[in-house]
């Protein structure tokens, strides 16, 4: 079953940057130059939450939504 964990609390600096803790970077296989997608969730039209995900994961999710018949099904 999928679930969500709070892995870290980070701060936003004066330039709007955040530092991901090493443990998070290692767990996700992120290196210098890795691309992350910023996904904003909205409630009642107002932004309330953000998620970060590796761009490759976002691309795969979009492909699944746009073309579900291309997914191979195991029997």
N, C-alpha and C positions, 0 to 999 in steps of 0.2 A: 504494500500500500504506500502511495506517495505521501510525504509529509514535508513540512517546512520547519527549519531550525534557524534560530538567530545565531549566526556564526561569529559576528563581531559587531561592535559599534564603532563607527568611524566619524571623523570630523571633516567638514568642508572648510578649506582654507580661503584666504582672501581672493584667490584667483579662481575659486570654484572647484578646486581639485580635491580628490580624496585619495588616500593610500589604502589599498587592500592589504590586509595582513598576509604575511608570508604563507601561513597555513592554508588560507583560502586560495591564494595564487597557485600553490603546489597542488592542492586537491583538484583544481580545475585545469591544471596544465597551462596556466597563463605565464607568458614570458614578456619581456619588454617588446612592445610593438603589437601585442595581441589586441584584437578588436573586440569590444564589448558593445552590445546593443542596450540602449536605455529604453525600457518599456514603462510607460506611465499608465497607471490604472486610474480611472475616474469614477467618482461616485456623485450622482446628481449633477454631472457636468463639470465638477471641479476636480483637479488633480489631487490625489490623496496619497498615493503610494508609487514607488518606483522599484523595478527589478532590473538587475543587470544579468545578461547572459551572453556567453560567447556567440559571436555572429554566426558561426556554423550551426549552432543549435537552433537559432532563430530561422535560418534558411531552411533547415530540415522541417521545422514546425510549419512554416508557410507552405512548403511543398506538400506536406501531408494534408493540409486544409484545402489547397487549390486542386490537388490531383490525388484524391484518396484511392482511386482505382489503380494507381501505379504501385501501390504498396504490395509487397509480396505477403501472402498469407500462408502460414504454416498449418498443416493439417495434422 
